[in-house]
Amino acid sequence: DVININEKKGYLIKDPLNLSIEEQIALFYYSKIIITASGSSMANLVFSGKDLKLVYLASDCKRHGYHFYPRLANVANPNLKILQFLGEKTNSVHASYSIDTLKYSNFLNDNNL
């Protein structure tokens, strides 16, 4: 559902697993907006261009290290604008979670994305 919302907004859908390291670097460097689930692909933020806006999706787990990737990215790009959208509460960082699609759509609109 989140992918469908993003496609309707005109965003390209890319899976870093299907990209070479060079393609991943270019994607993060030239993109103006990246929407991603929180995870290891966010390590590519060290290659981000100066005007990147990042939206990352994560569960609302109190043990989630929300600060790790933004701190890593700020070393390479202090101008990075980070927006966080949290899904349902979970007890584990790696648990499946859902996103309220209406709230997510409103979040994108409210942030001019």
N, C-alpha and C positions, 0 to 999 in steps of 0.2 A: 504494500500500500504506500509506503514511504517513497519507493522508487517511482511509482505512478504519479504521485504528487510532484516529485522533482522533475519528471519528464514533462508534465503539463506546464510547469513553470519555465521549460526550455533548457533545463540543465542536461548536459551529457552525462551518461552513466558509464563510468570506467571502473574496472576491477584491477587494482594494482598487481594482483597475482598473475594477471595476463599481460603485464607490461615488463619490458626489460628495465634494468636500473636506469639507463639513459632516458627512457620514456617516462619513468616515474619522476626523475629529476625535472624534466621539462614540464611535466604536468603540474607539479607543485610550484615551479618557478614562474610559469606564464599564466596560471589560473588567477582570476580575480576573486572567485568564490569557490570554496571547497566545502562540501557537506559530506561527512563521513561518520561512521560508527567509531567510537573510541576503540583504539587498538594499535597494534604495532605499525600499521601503515602510516600512522601519524608521525613516526620517526622521520618521514620524508619532509616534515615541516622545516628541517634545517636547510632545505633547498628553496624555501618559499620566497616569492618575489615581494617587493616592499609594500604593495597595496593589497595583499591577500586578506580576505575575510574568511575565517574558518568557523563553520558550524559543526560541532560534534555532538553526536547522539550517544547517550549512555543510560544505563539503568540508574535508578536513584538508590544506589547501594552506599551506605555510609563508609564502607571500607574501600571504595573505589578511589584510586589515586588520581583524581581529576587534575591535580596540579602538575603531574609529571611532564606530559607532552607540551603543555603551554610554556612551562619553564624552559624546556629544551628548545622550543621554537623561538622564545624571546632572546636566547643567546645569539641566534643567527639573524633574527628579524624583530627588532624592538617595536616596529610599527604594526605588527600583526594584530588584527582585531579578532578576538575570540568570542564566539557566542556559544553557549552551551544549552542543549535541550535534553532534559531528563525524562526518561520513560517511567514505567512503574517501579515501585520499590521492590528490591530483591534482597535476599540474604547473602548472596554470593556475587562477586564481581563477574564471574563467568556464567552466571545463570541466564537463561533466556528471559527476555522481557518484551513488553509490548509498548508501542507508542500510540498515544491518543492522536489519531490523524486530524481531527478537527483542531485540537490545540496546536498541533504541528503546523498545519496550514495557516492558522492565525499568527503563529510565531514568525513564520516566513514573511507574511504580509506586514506585520507590525515592525519588522526589521528591514523593510524594503528589499527583500531578497527574492 
